[in-house]
Amino acid sequence: MAFDATDIRETFDAVVVGGGPAGATAAHDLACAGKNVMLLDKAGRIKPCGGAIPPRLIRDFDIPESQIVARANSARMIAPSNKHVDMPINGGSVGMVDREHFDEWLRARAAAAGAERRDGKFMQLERDDDGAAIVCYRAKGDDKDAPLRKVRARAVIGADGAKSQVALQTVKDADKKKCVFAYHEIIKSPTDNFDGSRCDIYYQGKLSPDFYAWIFPHGETTSVGVGSANKGFSLRGAVAALRADADLAGAETIRTEGAPIPLKPLKKWDNGKDVILAGDAAGCVAPASGEGIYYGMLGGRTAAEAVCELLETGDAKALARARKRYLKEHGKVFLILGIMQHFWYRSDKRRERFVNICRDKDVQRLTWEAYMNKRLVKANHMAHARIFFKDLAHLFGVVSPQR
């Protein structure tokens, strides 16, 4: 089909595709920087997520207390044998959010800052005669046979999830992204014999052969979920088994959601010209834990900064520098967590030993310090050395799991 310039109604400095934490943050930051930005999002999409956000996210992105539906002050790690280890957060807590409301709040904040919200589905990216990006989308309510709506964009941020269409159409090797598939059920929180301040994490092959399952409280509701990269594994069956084991089978189910979660960052986040990816679209989810909210929002902010530089200088290399800057700060964390997942999630025997390692006070303290502040703890080299040798002892079976 020949390009028809008469189809173009508007021109934006930037169009952000996808309104999750990454996209909404990018749109907010661009609007705050005085850019003319459009946020395109298909309404009603909710990603399965435990909903945990660390203190650093709350600080860095100015999240008000009204968005925190609960606070967790400990985590329980449950081994294949059903033995468990409690890991208290001494002197702190982790905020819990409900993605249904949290994501919408982020989008509304972006709109309040000046972003133009559009409810629609991204379809394709075209180019006009001058090579400028043309974002084509179908708005909510449009007939499927109606002409696509089109806007011109000086820059495009693809924040449309792990299976990003923006990425697939514009960034090399985006189709090679490996994912874990996650599914959860939001249930009404029990009122009896239920600890609403503790996150339970199950490292059991029967619930996930290669990842983990969880029960995360959200105040009046609770997320019960599981992830696995094994396409033949029944996620719904695993959640049903988990609910039965945890005496949650009779709890009211409010909604269910499923989605892929990327396992590692893509090698390239931009097209070398005017498109950059953020969040799940860029593969920015922490291995081993599957944590994505903080890394997604940071990716959205980093992408927005790169787009601002591109718009102000015309230097397309700013987009590639964004990935380098992001991974310079968090690449080592992703590498270490990826190694942990590779070694410890491979069998129930190793999962049993992994949970036993979590009894160690050095492990607990350094784990929480790294998680809460989103950086590797450099201090106390002796503690790291002790953990290293303990890990080796557990891995090779020198230490037996505690009874």
C-alpha positions, 0 to 999 in steps of 0.5 A: 500500500502506498503511503498516504500523508493525508492519513496523518492527523498529528505529530508528537515529539514521542509516542510511547507504546504500552502503559505499564510501569515502564511506559507510563514512567517514560511518558510522565518524564517526557511530559515533565521535560516539556515534550509533546508525548502520546501514551498509547495503551490498550485498556484493561490489560493487567500483568500477573505480578506479585506486586512487591516494590522496594523502598528505593522505587518508592523514593526514586519515583515518588510513590505516595503511601496511598498506592501501598496496599500492604507492607511485607516485613518478612519472606518465607522460603519453602523447600520441596520437603515443605521445610521453611526458612523465615527471612525477616526484614529487620527495621524495614518493609517492602511495599505491596501494590495491586497492579490493576490500580497501581498501573492506572495511577501511573498512567493518570499521573503521566496524563496530569503531567501533560501526556496525551492518553490514547486507548488503542492497540499498536498495529504497525510502524510505517515511514513517511517520505522523509523517513519519519516514524508513523505509528499506526493504531486501532482505537478502542471502538474502531471497526476492524475494517476501518482505516488505521489511525496514524500519528507522526513521531520524532521518537518511539518508545516500545514498552508493550511487554515481553512480546512487544510488537514494536520490538519485533518490527524494529529491533534486530533479534527481538524475536529471540527473547526467552521467557518464563510464563507466569500465571496468577489468581487474585483472591480475597485474602482470608481473615483467619490464620493468614499472615498478611505481612509475609510473602511466601515463596515456594521452591518446589518442582511440583509447583514449578520445574524451573522457577517458583510459586508465590503467595503475596498479600495485597491487603484485602486481596492476595496474589497466588501465582507460579512461573515456568518456561516449560510449555508443557507444564500446567500453570493453572494446575500448579496454582490450584495445587498451591491453593489447596496446599495453603488452605486457599482453595475456598477463597473467592477468586477475583480475577486471573491473569497470565503473561510471559516474563523475559529472562534476560535483557536483549542485546540491543534496545534500539533501531539506531535511529528513533526507536528504543525499548523499555521494560519487559520489551527490552527484557529488563526483569531480574532473573531468579526473582522475576522482579520487574516493576522497579527495573521496568520503571527505571527502564522507562526513565532511562529511555525517556532521558535518551529520547530527550537527548535525541530530540535536543541534539539529533544524536541517535547514538543516545539511544544505544548509550541508554542501554550501556548506562542501564546495564552498567548499574544493574548488569552485574545483578542480572548476571548473578541472579541468572547464575543463581537461577541456573544452578539452584532451580535445576532440581528439588535436591538443589532447591532444598539446599538453596532454601537451607542456605537462606537460614544463614544470617549473612545471606539474609542481611546481604540479600535484603540490603541488595534488594531494598537498595537495588545494588550489590553490597560492596561492604563487608568482604568477609561476609561475602567470602563466607557466603561464597564458601557456604554456597560451594559446600551446599552445592557439592553436598558437603553440608546436609540440609538441616532437619 
